[in-house]
Amino acid sequence: MYDDAGHGPLAVYAHGGFASQANEDRMGLFVWTPVLDAGRRLVRYDARAHGRSTGEPVATDYTYASLADDLLALLGHLGAAEPVDGIGASMGCGTLLHAAVRAPDRFSRLILLIPPTAWATREAYARANRSAADTVEREGVEAWQAAKNSRPRPAVVADVPELPPTPEERVLPSVLRGLALADLPEPAAIAGLRHPALILAWADDPGHPRATADILAGCLPDAQLRVARTRAEVGTWGERIAEFLTGPSRPGR
């Protein structure tokens, strides 16, 4: 399921894991009005099994590579004849990078929000996700949510509401295990992308470490990196994205 707003060149946004369009709006974290005001048609969609989208308890459906299949299928459904601006946060960042590596000509610019843990740092995350899946199956989603909420949060998002995961409990363990199987494309593959890229990260978050953003910025040949340390700085991201989208562009290779 997706929401379609505004008019002009198409930009498509993929959200983070366990969230949805509606949940992100309730969190108040990302502000999209500047993107619409910049003359963009913005499509935001709920990933498979998240929010209003359906899904089955099959772990491999929730790897970044599988979610990239869904993103590319959505572009086909939207009738996107020209390269689109791709925006992705966390899980959506992984989705977008896999889609861009596979089909670079479908994208004009890449906007990577809070890139997730990847490569050398991914195994610890994967172990935690597998353990979380076991907890959900053994004790229920509330037990996993309580453990998750008890951990310290990055200062930049300390006041953001903690919301329940949107995947149904019958599917959530598979989502967790699928994300445990996922990783970003190899740096050498990312280095082959020629799209202008904007990377927006925040500080002091082990799940979205600065190291991933730094490696991406070093790999992508035409990348800008900005790191937020306060919620107020995150609040400027909509304007930064709008400014980036209206700047010079060239299509994917």
Disulfide bonds with the S-S distance in Angstrom:
none
